[in-house]
């Protein structure tokens, strides 16, 4: 039985009365600057370009399939 089923049946978990304290985190712990070298940035850029080309190829393939479907080439 999962926690939701227990809750719906009225069986609360022992920790349901515990207060949750939100400690505000300073901005320095939330945001840390990461400097990358040029080689790493270029590799990431190439990976992004490759991904875009893959997506464009899939889009072109879907457009061709849609064209065939709309022109009733797939009917028996």
Backbone bond lengths (Angstrom), bond angles and torsions (degrees), N, CA, C in turn:
res aa  C-N    CA-C-N  psi(-1)  N-CA   C-N-CA  omega(-1)  CA-C   N-CA-C  phi
1 X - - - 1.452 - - 1.532 107.41 -
2 X 1.327 116.84 130.93 1.456 119.02 -179.15 1.526 111.17 -88.83
3 X 1.320 115.32 175.30 1.464 120.24 -175.23 1.523 112.12 -64.13
4 X 1.320 117.47 -33.98 1.463 120.05 179.90 1.522 110.78 -65.87
5 X 1.328 117.38 -44.78 1.465 120.72 178.38 1.523 110.47 -61.97
6 X 1.327 116.38 -41.19 1.464 119.57 177.02 1.522 110.78 -60.84
7 X 1.342 116.30 -43.17 1.460 120.25 -179.06 1.525 110.49 -64.59
8 X 1.337 117.67 -43.37 1.458 121.22 -178.41 1.519 111.95 -65.93
9 X 1.321 117.71 -28.72 1.465 120.95 179.22 1.525 111.94 -86.69
10 X 1.340 116.56 -0.90 1.459 119.68 177.71 1.513 113.74 89.01
11 X 1.299 117.88 7.67 1.456 121.37 177.87 1.523 107.72 -95.80
12 X 1.298 116.22 96.87 1.454 119.90 -177.86 1.515 110.62 -81.91
13 X 1.307 115.14 148.86 1.455 120.17 176.44 1.534 109.50 -71.93
14 X 1.323 117.56 152.35 1.463 119.51 -178.57 1.526 113.59 -59.93
15 X 1.287 118.03 -23.89 1.459 119.75 -176.34 1.526 113.12 -89.60
16 X 1.322 119.49 6.30 1.449 120.70 -174.62 1.513 113.24 -69.08
17 X 1.320 118.27 -19.98 1.461 120.55 -179.94 1.518 113.11 -92.87
18 X 1.318 117.29 -5.46 1.461 119.64 -178.63 1.523 110.72 -70.62
19 X 1.320 114.65 138.34 1.460 120.29 176.73 1.521 108.97 -81.37
20 X 1.286 114.36 138.74 1.456 120.08 176.68 1.518 107.29 -101.37
21 X 1.308 115.39 119.26 1.454 119.75 179.71 1.517 109.38 -96.95
22 X 1.302 114.52 126.57 1.459 119.64 177.32 1.519 108.53 -95.69
23 X 1.308 115.53 109.14 1.454 120.20 175.84 1.515 107.80 -86.54
24 X 1.315 117.24 118.58 1.459 117.39 178.85 1.530 110.22 -64.89
25 X 1.320 114.53 129.06 1.458 119.31 -178.34 1.525 109.25 -90.75
26 X 1.293 117.22 135.59 1.464 118.27 176.75 1.523 110.69 -66.62
27 X 1.298 115.23 153.88 1.462 120.34 -175.64 1.523 111.36 -60.78
28 X 1.311 117.91 -28.39 1.463 120.18 -178.10 1.528 111.67 -68.11
29 X 1.313 118.26 -27.85 1.466 119.36 177.98 1.524 111.52 -84.34
30 X 1.324 116.89 -25.60 1.457 120.67 -179.83 1.522 110.43 -80.11
31 X 1.305 117.88 -44.15 1.459 121.91 -175.83 1.524 109.42 -116.39
32 X 1.288 115.56 118.76 1.457 120.19 173.25 1.523 107.81 -123.20
33 X 1.284 115.07 137.29 1.464 120.46 -176.48 1.524 109.63 -82.95
34 X 1.317 115.55 133.08 1.450 121.38 178.32 1.528 108.35 -118.79
35 X 1.288 115.99 112.13 1.458 120.46 176.98 1.518 108.99 -91.56
36 X 1.317 115.41 132.83 1.460 120.51 179.66 1.522 108.46 -115.35
37 X 1.312 115.11 150.67 1.455 118.36 177.38 1.526 110.21 -79.09
38 X 1.319 115.86 166.72 1.461 121.42 -175.18 1.522 111.98 -62.21
39 X 1.326 117.80 -37.37 1.465 121.00 -179.05 1.530 110.41 -62.33
40 X 1.326 117.18 -43.76 1.464 121.37 179.48 1.525 110.73 -64.66
41 X 1.330 116.32 -43.20 1.464 119.76 179.46 1.521 111.74 -63.09
42 X 1.337 117.25 -40.22 1.454 120.18 178.47 1.527 112.05 -66.86
43 X 1.320 117.35 -36.32 1.461 120.76 176.75 1.523 110.53 -65.41
44 X 1.328 116.71 -42.05 1.462 120.09 178.22 1.526 110.46 -65.16
45 X 1.333 116.81 -39.00 1.463 120.57 178.24 1.527 111.17 -64.37
46 X 1.328 117.15 -41.81 1.461 120.43 176.91 1.527 111.56 -63.08
47 X 1.330 117.32 -38.83 1.461 121.02 177.78 1.528 110.63 -64.07
48 X 1.321 116.38 -39.83 1.468 120.78 178.43 1.520 110.09 -65.96
49 X 1.342 117.32 -43.03 1.468 120.71 178.37 1.523 111.25 -61.92
50 X 1.339 116.31 -41.85 1.468 120.03 177.91 1.517 111.13 -61.58
51 X 1.321 116.18 -41.80 1.470 120.88 179.93 1.526 110.65 -64.18
52 X 1.329 116.28 -41.13 1.464 120.30 178.33 1.520 110.62 -63.15
53 X 1.332 117.29 -41.13 1.458 120.61 178.81 1.530 111.22 -65.21
54 X 1.337 117.25 -38.26 1.469 120.29 176.42 1.517 110.77 -62.33
55 X 1.318 116.23 -43.49 1.468 120.75 -179.46 1.521 110.52 -65.38
56 X 1.334 117.05 -40.58 1.468 120.10 178.34 1.522 111.15 -64.85
57 X 1.328 117.56 -37.83 1.462 120.47 178.04 1.529 110.51 -65.52
58 X 1.327 116.96 -41.43 1.467 120.09 177.46 1.520 110.68 -65.33
59 X 1.323 116.36 -39.57 1.461 120.27 179.20 1.529 110.37 -63.51
60 X 1.321 117.65 -42.38 1.457 121.96 178.38 1.527 110.85 -62.99
61 X 1.327 115.98 -42.23 1.465 120.26 179.38 1.531 110.55 -63.81
62 X 1.326 117.10 -43.48 1.466 120.26 178.38 1.528 111.32 -65.23
63 X 1.327 116.68 -36.76 1.464 119.67 178.26 1.529 110.68 -64.11
64 X 1.336 116.86 -39.75 1.468 119.91 177.51 1.525 110.87 -65.70
65 X 1.333 116.91 -42.24 1.468 119.64 177.95 1.521 111.26 -62.74
66 X 1.322 116.74 -41.23 1.458 120.84 178.46 1.524 110.56 -63.84
67 X 1.312 117.04 -39.82 1.464 121.22 177.81 1.531 110.69 -61.31
68 X 1.326 117.04 -46.05 1.461 120.22 177.91 1.520 111.28 -63.11
69 X 1.322 116.86 -39.17 1.459 120.20 -179.37 1.523 111.09 -67.74
70 X 1.327 116.80 -43.12 1.459 119.80 -177.96 1.523 112.05 -69.59
71 X 1.315 117.09 -28.32 1.474 120.15 179.96 1.522 112.01 -92.89
72 X 1.308 115.78 14.35 1.462 123.86 173.68 1.534 114.18 58.07
73 X 1.318 116.41 33.16 1.465 119.67 175.13 1.532 110.59 -75.17
74 X 1.330 115.85 -18.99 1.459 119.04 -176.05 1.528 112.64 -90.87
75 X 1.327 118.22 -4.00 1.472 119.51 -179.38 1.501 110.97 -71.06
76 X 1.296 114.59 148.14 1.469 120.32 -179.93 1.508 111.40 -86.71
